[in-house]
Amino acid sequence: MLSQQQLATMLSLQNKMNTKVNPQWLTAGYGYLRAAMVESVEAIEHHGWKWWKAQQKDLPQLQMELVDIWHFALSASIIDYQGDVQATADALAAQLAQTSVQVQFDGTEYHPEQQSLLDNLELMAGLCAAKRFSVPLFMHIAGQSEMSSDELFRQYVGKNVLNFFRQDNGYKAGTYIKEWQGREDNEHLVEVLAALDINHESYADQVYAGLAERYPA
C-alpha cells in the first residue's frame, strides 16, 4: 500500500506540475477524469480484448497507461479538496485503508477481487466516464498488472520529474536536448531511478539532481 509520505510526495509534485502548466488549473475546468477514461481504454488495448484474433498482453505499456491515469486521478482528487494537498493525502490514505474493495456503479455492486484485469479496466473506464474514480479499484488493477505500490511510486515520480526537467531546460522553446551521449533522456532516467532509495524524503529532488548531473552543459 502507498505510504502517507509517498502520497504526499506525489500529490505535491502533481500540484506543482499542474501549476506550472496553468497557475489557475484548479478552476480551469479541465476534464481530468475524461482523460483518465481515455487512458483506461488505451490500457484495455494494451491488454488485448479482441476474441477474433491472437493478441499478446503488453504489460510494460499497460503499466505506463496506469501511471498516466494516476496523474489525472491525483489532479481530480486535489480539485475535490479545493487544492488542499494534505487533506487530499489524508482522504486517499483513508480509502486505501479499506479492508475490501467494492464498487457501486449503475445500481450494481462489483467485487474487483472476483473479476479479471480486463473487466476491472472496463469498470474503471465506466466510472471515469461517470466522473467518478475509485482509488482502491485502481490499486487492485495495478496489482493485477504486476505493479506494486512502490513501483507505481517509482514510475510516477520518474515521469513527473522528467517532465519538470524538460520544461526547465527549454522543452517548450525547442532548445531542450533529448538525446545525451547517444541515449534518450528516459533511458538515463531509468538508470538514475535504479540508483536511488524511493523511501528517502527528498527522493524527487534526488531524481532531478541525478538528471541535471548527466545533462550536457
Secondary structure as GFF3:
##gff-version 3
##sequence-region A 1 217
A	DSSP	alpha_helix	4	21	.	.	.	ID=ss1
A	DSSP	three_ten_helix	25	27	.	.	.	ID=ss2
A	DSSP	alpha_helix	32	47	.	.	.	ID=ss3
A	DSSP	alpha_helix	59	80	.	.	.	ID=ss4
A	DSSP	alpha_helix	85	96	.	.	.	ID=ss5
A	DSSP	beta_strand	103	105	.	.	.	ID=ss6
A	DSSP	beta_strand	108	110	.	.	.	ID=ss7
A	DSSP	three_ten_helix	112	114	.	.	.	ID=ss8
A	DSSP	alpha_helix	117	129	.	.	.	ID=ss9
A	DSSP	alpha_helix	135	144	.	.	.	ID=ss10
A	DSSP	alpha_helix	149	168	.	.	.	ID=ss11
A	DSSP	beta_strand	179	180	.	.	.	ID=ss12
A	DSSP	beta_strand	183	184	.	.	.	ID=ss13
A	DSSP	alpha_helix	185	194	.	.	.	ID=ss14
A	DSSP	alpha_helix	203	214	.	.	.	ID=ss15
###
